[in-house]
Amino acid sequence: MRPGIELHQNYDAARLRALAKATRNAGQSRRLLALAEIYDGGTRSKAARVGGVGLQTVRDWVVRFNAHGPEGLIDGKAPGNVCKLSARHREALLALVESGPIPAVHGVVRWRLRDLVQWLWDEFRIEVSETTLGRELRALGYRKLSARPRHHAKSEAAVAVFKKSFPRVWRKSQPARPGKPLEIWFADEARIGQKNKITRRWARRGTRPSAPRDLRTASTYIFGAICPALGKAAGLVLPRCTTEAMTLHLAEIAQAVAPGAHALLLLDQAGWHVSRKLKVPSNITLLPLPAKAPELNPVENIWQYLRENWLSNRIFTSYPDILDHCCAAWNKLVDQPWTIMSIGVRDWANA
């Protein structure tokens, strides 16, 4: 039998019982009371009965107490298994995730956990489970997110040039409006109809929730414009996208511009936006965005917000019903200027 270990002489039974009474950790309190029995001259067997454990466990408590004091009797978090992935492995894995798969080489168009598990084995002969790899990716800040559509012919260079030159464009127009404050607006249109969108929703894991879907074709268009810096918006619900409809929308925007101010309106190059027949109010200047770059227009995010919160997952019974819901959704947005600011502000335009 191994010899007993003497308890630390800097404590006594009264002090340990006081610490046991003060602590909020039940496990630590039980261990302190058990060791207090030993300080009172009791046997290790009696201390084990007080603690509800065996003699070997009491010995372990004594070792922890002598080494770290009362704090040593608090259960720590188990370290768990050592991760098989080193910093070099993580760096290579993240580079692979960022670059994405090459369909002709990897045989998939998006990475799945099983594909990355196989790649780790082929590249480094490291065997990990999909659960472990998923946990690693989440710890590194990665999530499985919905991809944003991007036009295949988009010119990144043209977008960069537009962002860089944008401030110079409106500064050059200042002589035409001396002393007038400038408001930067964005405009776009969205089709809302009975063939409605279905959005994500909370549901129990392993199930697939359902949502109502209509196959009828009645629809209308929301003409929307926002001034993110001021949280303002101006919109109309119209049956078609035409030059005449855009003229009406420009008149609505002109009324929302502050008196004495001038609006620079950024919008895409749709035919009804650049038509020579378009009647542009005197307090508005149109500035077309680069082609095939809808992400420059924050109104695209406004449409997503309206659909996800007020317009999707529902059945429109008739055309007037569509109009009513579109008007109600837009009016709710207008009543939330902080939402318009949060969604619409862009550093390259509003800084």
N, C-alpha and C positions, 0 to 999 in steps of 0.2 A: 504494500500500500504506500502511495506517495505521501510524503510528509505534508502537514497542513501549512497554509500560507498565512502569515500574520497580517492582520488588518493595519491600515495606515494609522499611526498614532496621533495624527493631528485632529481626529474626530472622536466623539463619544456617542453613547446611545441617545442622550437627550437631544443632542444637536441633529442627529440623523432623523429622529422622530419629528423634530420641528421642521426639517426640510421636507419630510414626507407629507406633513400636513399642509405645507405651503405650495407644493408643486401641483400642477394641473395634469401632469402626465401619470396616468394610473400605473403603468408598468414601472416607472421609476419609483413611485411611492411604495409599491409592493416590495421592490428590491431593497430600498432603504430600510423598511421595517424588518426585513429578514436579517440584514446585516446588523441592525440595532440589537437584535437578540444575541448576536455573538459578542457585541461590545458589553452587554449585560452579564456575560459569563456563560451564556447558554451554549449548548452543543451545536455542531454544524447540522446534526439531524433535526434539531428543533427549528433552526433557521430554515431548513429545507421545507419543513411542514408549514411554517408561516408563509413562505413564498410559494408553496404549492408546486415545488419542483424537486428534482433529485439532487444528490450531493455533488455530482459533477457540475451541474448548473450553478450551484452556490459557489463552487470553486471558481468558475468562470467569472461570476459577479465580483468576487473578491479581487481577482486579477484586474478587471476593468476599473474597479473602484480605486485600487492602489495606484493605477497608472494615470487616471484622468479625474479622480474625485467623483462627486455626485453626478457630474455631467456624463461620466462614462457609463452610467446606468440607464441612459436614454437610448432607446433603439434607434439606430441610424438606418438610412436607406441602403438596401442591399446593392452592391456594385453591379451585379449581373454579369453576363458573359462579356468578354472583351470583343469589341466590334472587329470584324474581319477586314473592314475597309480602312485603308490608311488615307492620309491626305492626298497622296498621289493617285490612289484609286478614285477618290471622290472628284478630284480635278478632271480626270479623264472622263468620268461618268457625266459630269455636268457639261463638259464640252460636247459630248455626244448628244445629250438631251437638247442643248441649245441649237446645234446644227441640224437636228432632225434626221430622219432616215432617208436614204436614197432608195426609192421603190425597186429599181432594177438590181440593186446590190443586196438590200436587206429584206426585200419581199413584203414590206409593209409600208403604209402611207403615214402611220403615226406610231409612236413608241407605246407599247404595252409593257407592263411590269415583267411579263414572262419573256419578252424580247430582250429587255435589259438584263434580266437574270442570266439568260443564255449568253449574252455578249460578255458579261463579267467572267463567265466560265471559259468561254473561248479565248478571251484576251488575257486573263490573269489566272485562270484555274482557281477561281474563288467561288465557292458554292454558298449562296444565300437564298433565303426564301423570298417569295414575293411580298409577304407581310413585312419582313425586315427591310427590304429595299424600299418599299413604300414609306416606311417610317423614316428611313434615312433621307429620302427626297423631301418629305414634309419638314424635317428638321433643317434642311438647307434652304427652306423658303419656297419650295415648288409645290404647285397644286395642279390638278387636272382642270383646265379652264376651257371655255368655249372659244374657238378661234374667231377672230374678226375677219370678215370678207375683205379681200384686197384684189383690185383689178390686176390682171396679169400684165397689162401694158403700162402700168403706172410708172412714171419717171420720178425716182427719188431725187435726182438732181434738180428737176424743175420745182419740186416741193421745197427743197432746201433754199433755192434761189428766191422763191416767193416769200418764204418766211424772213429771209435776210433783207430783202428789198422792200417789204411791206411798209415799214415806218417811213421810208423816203417817199413812197408814192403819195401818202396822204399829206406829208409835209409840203410837197410841191404844190398841192392844191390850196394851201392856206391863203395865198394872195387873192384867190377868187372869193374867199369868205373871211375877210380881215376881222379879227376880234371875235369870231364866232367859235364857241366851244365845239368840240368834235365828239360825236357819239358813234361807236363802232357797233354795227348790227350784223347779224347773220340771218339768212333766210333760206327756206327750203319747203318742200311739199311732201306730204305723206298720204298714201292711199289707205283708207280704212273701209272695209267691206264685210260682207257676210262670210266670205272665206277668211276667217279670222285666224289670228296666231294663237298658239298654245305655249304657255311659258312654264318654267320650272316651278315646282311647288314642293313643300315639305310633305314627306310621306315616310312610312315605316320602311326601314332598310329591307331589301329583298322583294318589295312589292313594286308594281308599276301603276301609279295613279292615272286616272282618266280625266278628261275634260271635254265639254261639249264642242262639237265641230259642225259647221254648216257648209254645204256645197253650193248654195245659191250665190249669185254673182252681183247683187246690188252693192254699190260702193259710192264713196264720195272722197273728196280730198280736203285735208287740212293745209291751208297756206299759213305757215308760221314763221315769225321772225322774233329774235330776241336781242336785247342789248345786255350782255352779261355783266358789264362793269356797273350798270345801274339797276340790274334786276328787272328790267322792263320787257314786255312782250306785246306783240300785236299780231292778231291772226284772224282769218276768215275761213269758213267752211263752204266750199264751192263744188259744183258738180263735176267740173272738168279742169284740166290744166291747159289753159289757152293764154294768148297774149292779153285778151280782154280781162280774164280773171286775174292775171298778174298786175294789170293796171289798177284794178280795184284794191289789190293787196298793197301796192305801193302807196296808194292814197291813204289806206289805213295806217301804214307805218309812218307816213308824213305827219299824221295827227298825233302820233305817240311821241314824236321827237319834241324835245323841250323847246319852248319859244326862243328864237334867236340862235338856236344851235343848228349844226349841220350833221347829217347822218352819212357815214360811209357804209354802204350795204354790201357785204360779201356774200356771194351766191355762186352756184355752179353754172356751167355753160349750156343749160337746157335751152331749147329753141325759143321758148316764151320768155326767157330771161335776157336774151341778147337780140330780140327782134327789133328792127328799126321802127316798127309801129307801136312799140311800147312807150307809154307816156310817163315820163319820170318827173316827179315833183321837183321843184327848184331847191328844196332843202335836203335832197338825197343825191348821192353820187354812187353809181354802181361800180363794183370792182369784181370781175369774174375770178373765181378760184382756178388753179391749175386743173387740167382735165384728168379724170380718173383718180381723183384724190378726195373722196368724200369724207375721210377722217379729219380733214381740215375744217369741216363745218360742224360745230358743236350741236346744231339743230338735229343732226342725225342721232345724237345721244338723247336729245329731248324726245324724239319719237320712241326710242326704246323705253324711256322712262314712262311715257304715257301708256304704251302698250302693256308693259309689265305690271302697272299698278291699277289702271282703270279701264282698259279697252280689250284686253285679251281674255280668253277663257269664258266667253259669253256668246249668246246667240242674239243677233239683231233680227227682230221680227219683221221689220219693214225699213224702207228708205228713211222715213221720218224718224224712226227709232235710231238709225245710225247718226243722223244729224244731231239728235238730242244728246246722245252719248258723246259725240265728238265735241260739241259745244261745252258740255259739262266738264269734260276732261281738260279742255284748254282753259276754261275759266278757273278750275282748281289750280292749274299751273300758274296762271297770272296772279293768283292770291298768295303765291309762295315765292316772292322775289329771292329769298335766300337759296331756294332750290335752283332757280335759274342761274344765280351766281356760281353755285357749287358745280353745276354741270357744265356751264358755258364758258367760264373764264379760261383763256389760253394765254400763256406767257408771251408767245411771239406776237400776239395781237393786243393784249391788254396790259402788258408790263409798263 
